[in-house]
Amino acid sequence: MRISARVLLVTSALATLACEGSSDDSMVDDASTATPDAGAPTGPPSEIGPAERPARLVVPDAHDGTTPLPLVVLLHGYSASAPLQDTYWRATQAARSMGFYLLLPNGTTDSRGNRFWNATTACCDFDMTGVDDVAYLTSLLDEAESVVPVDTSRVYFIGHSNGSYMSFRMACELSDRVAAIGGLAGADFLNDTDCEPAHPVSVLHVHGDADETVSFTGTAYYPSARTAVERWAGRAGCDVAAVETLEPIDLVTSLDGAETTVERWSTGCAEGHDAELWTIAGGSHVPSFQSTWMEKLVGWLLEHRLE
């Protein structure tokens, strides 16, 4: 089968980690549910998108309504949801403190009752509905840019599992608007020729080498984590043979020490582009991240602009 049956256990595991890490933070922004005072000035909408499929829009604390800011789109994993993914990754808190807009959309629901993104043939439109999630996400990006001042040179997609697959697809099909992507425990298209982006896109991929749901080493349906990153490095003109190993970092609370190795492809790349692979030694499909996870992930993204 394309993805291990263990994927059906991901929602409960993710929910447990989200609850453990959420502290007093609500899965839903209080500001988005509050009733504004009559006559109070209206700010950016808390939701955008079609009525049947809205996406939550998070605005930074220091938002002035004029200065263009980066936009990050967070895509949940198969069977999860935008609120659950947000709580697990503490994305809303990061957006407010780090100064970027955050979009939190939901995939559609399949016959099993699980939300999904139609990303690649491996994941995760198992009912073959053909839903056009590229068009949906592109429309959200268009609307976001119309209601808030987005820095269009710094638009990013990030995701977990199926959301990571979808981030790779958005990099492929929207390379003229996406500066970089960051993914956890997902995969790219199986074949290099399945994706032919018009422009280079910087890629950060994070994957546990003990992931039993989406294999780090790949399968007959999707490439290995290393192959995917090398592929995007090559598309950016980087010397794929020139790999720089950086200091390891500590991402996961349940693993001792700095368990994550960092490899970078940056030699010979097109200006402003590079690619990195962060390998979590002993890491599972749903790691228990340190509180600095989003700071590290988004910090890497914000260093990249659309050239």
C-alpha positions in Angstrom: 0.0 0.0 0.0 1.1 3.6 -0.7 1.2 4.8 2.9 1.3 2.5 6.0 -1.9 1.8 7.8 -0.2 3.4 10.8 -1.3 6.8 9.3 -4.7 6.1 10.9 -3.1 6.4 14.3 -1.5 9.7 13.5 -4.5 11.8 14.5 -4.7 10.5 18.0 -0.9 10.8 18.5 -0.9 14.3 17.1 -3.9 15.2 19.3 -2.0 14.0 22.4 1.1 16.0 21.6 -1.0 19.1 20.8 -2.8 18.9 24.1 0.5 18.3 26.0 2.1 21.3 24.3 -0.8 23.7 24.1 -0.7 24.8 27.8 -3.3 27.6 28.1 -3.3 28.3 24.3 -6.6 27.8 22.6 -6.8 25.8 19.4 -9.0 28.7 18.1 -7.9 32.3 18.3 -10.0 34.2 20.8 -9.9 37.3 18.6 -11.5 35.4 15.8 -14.6 34.5 17.8 -15.0 37.8 19.8 -17.8 40.1 18.8 -16.4 43.6 17.9 -17.8 46.7 19.5 -20.2 48.6 17.5 -18.4 51.4 15.6 -15.0 49.9 16.3 -12.6 50.0 13.4 -12.5 46.8 11.4 -9.2 45.1 10.8 -8.2 42.2 8.5 -10.8 39.4 8.4 -10.1 36.4 10.6 -11.3 34.1 7.8 -10.9 34.1 4.0 -11.9 31.7 1.3 -15.2 30.3 0.0 -18.0 29.9 2.6 -18.0 26.1 2.2 -14.2 25.9 2.8 -12.9 28.9 4.8 -9.3 29.3 6.0 -8.3 31.1 9.2 -6.0 34.1 8.8 -3.7 35.0 11.7 -2.3 38.5 11.9 0.8 39.4 13.9 0.6 41.3 17.1 2.6 44.2 15.7 0.5 44.4 12.5 0.1 48.1 11.3 -2.0 47.3 8.2 0.5 49.0 5.9 3.9 47.2 6.1 4.1 44.2 3.8 4.8 41.0 5.8 5.7 37.4 4.9 2.9 34.9 4.5 3.1 31.3 5.7 0.5 28.7 4.7 0.4 25.7 7.1 -1.0 22.4 5.7 -2.2 19.7 8.1 -1.5 16.0 7.7 -3.9 13.3 6.5 -6.8 12.8 9.0 -5.7 15.9 10.9 -7.1 19.4 10.7 -5.9 23.0 10.6 -6.6 23.7 14.3 -5.0 20.5 15.4 -1.9 21.1 13.3 -1.7 24.7 14.5 -1.8 23.6 18.2 0.8 20.9 17.6 3.3 23.2 15.9 2.3 26.4 18.0 2.0 28.2 14.7 -0.3 31.0 15.7 2.0 31.9 18.6 4.9 32.0 16.2 3.1 34.2 13.7 2.1 36.7 16.3 5.5 37.0 17.9 7.7 36.6 14.7 5.7 39.0 12.6 4.2 37.0 9.7 0.8 36.3 8.4 -0.4 32.7 8.8 -3.0 30.9 6.8 -4.7 27.8 8.2 -6.8 25.9 5.6 -8.4 22.5 5.8 -8.3 19.7 3.2 -11.6 18.1 2.0 -13.0 15.0 3.7 -12.8 11.5 2.1 -15.2 8.5 2.4 -13.4 7.5 5.6 -14.1 10.8 7.2 -10.5 11.9 7.0 -9.3 15.3 5.7 -6.7 15.2 3.0 -4.8 17.1 0.3 -4.7 15.9 -3.3 -0.9 16.2 -3.5 0.7 13.3 -5.4 -0.4 9.8 -6.6 1.0 8.4 -3.4 -0.8 10.7 -1.0 -3.6 11.2 -0.3 -6.6 11.3 -2.6 -7.3 7.7 -2.0 -10.9 8.0 -3.3 -9.6 9.5 -6.6 -11.9 12.5 -6.3 -9.6 14.7 -8.3 -10.2 17.7 -6.0 -8.1 20.6 -7.3 -6.3 21.7 -4.1 -3.7 23.6 -6.1 -6.5 25.9 -7.4 -8.0 26.2 -3.9 -4.7 27.2 -2.2 -3.8 29.5 -5.1 -7.2 31.3 -4.6 -6.5 31.7 -0.9 -3.1 33.2 -1.7 -4.8 35.6 -4.1 -7.4 36.6 -1.5 -4.9 37.0 1.3 -2.8 39.4 -0.9 -5.9 41.4 -1.6 -6.9 41.9 2.1 -3.6 42.3 3.8 -0.2 43.8 2.7 1.7 40.6 1.9 5.3 40.7 1.0 4.9 38.7 -2.2 8.7 37.9 -2.3 8.3 36.0 0.9 5.4 33.5 0.5 6.0 30.0 2.0 4.2 26.7 2.3 4.9 24.3 5.2 3.2 21.1 6.2 3.3 17.8 8.0 3.0 14.4 6.2 0.2 14.8 3.6 0.7 18.6 4.1 4.4 18.2 3.3 3.5 16.3 0.1 1.2 19.2 -0.8 3.9 21.8 -0.1 6.1 20.0 -2.5 3.3 20.2 -5.1 2.8 23.9 -4.5 6.5 24.5 -5.0 6.2 22.6 -8.3 3.1 24.3 -9.7 3.4 27.7 -8.1 7.2 28.3 -8.3 6.8 31.8 -9.6 5.1 32.8 -6.3 6.6 30.5 -3.6 10.0 31.5 -2.2 10.6 28.4 -0.1 8.8 25.4 1.5 9.4 23.5 4.7 8.0 20.0 5.4 8.0 17.3 8.0 7.7 13.6 7.3 6.3 13.9 3.7 7.7 13.2 0.3 8.0 14.6 -3.2 6.6 13.2 -6.5 8.0 9.8 -7.3 9.8 10.7 -10.5 11.8 13.8 -11.2 9.9 14.3 -14.4 6.6 14.4 -12.5 7.4 18.0 -11.5 9.0 20.6 -13.7 8.9 24.0 -11.9 9.5 27.1 -14.0 11.7 28.6 -11.2 13.9 27.3 -8.4 12.4 27.0 -5.0 14.4 26.6 -1.8 13.5 23.5 0.3 13.9 22.5 3.9 12.8 18.9 4.6 12.7 17.4 8.1 12.3 13.7 8.5 12.8 11.1 11.2 14.9 8.1 10.1 12.6 5.8 12.2 9.4 7.1 10.6 7.1 4.0 10.0 4.4 5.9 8.2 6.3 7.8 5.5 9.6 6.0 5.1 12.8 8.1 5.3 14.3 5.9 2.6 11.4 6.0 0.3 9.3 3.2 -1.3 8.1 2.3 -4.8 5.5 5.1 -4.5 7.7 8.1 -3.4 11.4 9.0 -3.2 13.6 9.0 -0.2 14.0 12.2 1.8 17.5 12.7 0.6 16.5 12.2 -3.1 13.8 14.8 -2.8 16.1 17.4 -1.3 18.9 16.7 -3.8 16.4 17.0 -6.6 15.3 20.5 -5.5 18.9 21.5 -4.9 19.7 20.5 -8.5 16.8 22.4 -9.8 18.3 25.5 -8.1 21.6 24.9 -9.9 23.4 23.7 -6.7 26.3 21.2 -6.9 24.5 18.1 -5.6 27.8 16.5 -4.7 28.8 19.4 -2.5 27.1 18.7 0.8 27.9 20.8 3.9 27.3 19.2 7.3 26.4 21.7 10.0 26.2 21.5 13.7 23.4 19.1 14.9 20.4 20.7 16.5 18.0 19.6 19.3 14.4 19.5 18.0 12.7 16.7 19.9 12.0 16.5 23.6 11.8 12.7 23.8 15.3 12.2 22.3 18.5 12.9 24.1 20.9 15.6 23.0 21.2 17.3 19.6 19.6 14.4 17.7 19.0 16.1 14.4 21.7 16.3 11.8 21.7 19.2 9.4 22.9 19.0 5.8 23.0 21.9 3.4 23.3 22.1 -0.4 24.4 25.7 -1.2 27.4 25.5 -3.6 26.8 26.9 -7.0 23.1 27.6 -6.4 21.1 30.3 -8.1 21.4 33.5 -6.0 19.4 33.3 -2.8 18.6 29.6 -3.1 19.7 26.5 -1.2 18.3 23.3 0.2 18.6 21.5 3.6 17.8 18.1 5.0 17.3 17.8 8.8 17.4 14.1 9.8 16.0 13.3 13.2 18.0 10.2 14.4 15.4 7.9 15.9 12.6 10.3 15.0 9.0 9.1 14.5 6.3 10.4 12.2 4.9 12.6 14.9 7.9 14.0 16.9 7.4 15.7 20.2 9.0 19.0 19.3 10.8 21.5 21.5 9.0 24.9 21.9 11.6 26.4 19.5 10.5 24.2 16.6 8.5 26.9 14.7 11.1 29.5 15.4 13.8 27.3 13.7 11.6 26.3 10.8 10.2 29.7 10.0 13.5 31.4 10.8 15.0 29.3 8.0 12.2 30.2 5.6 12.4 33.9 6.2 16.0 34.0 5.0 14.7 33.2 1.5 13.1 35.6 -0.9 11.6 35.1 -4.4 14.3 36.2 -6.8 
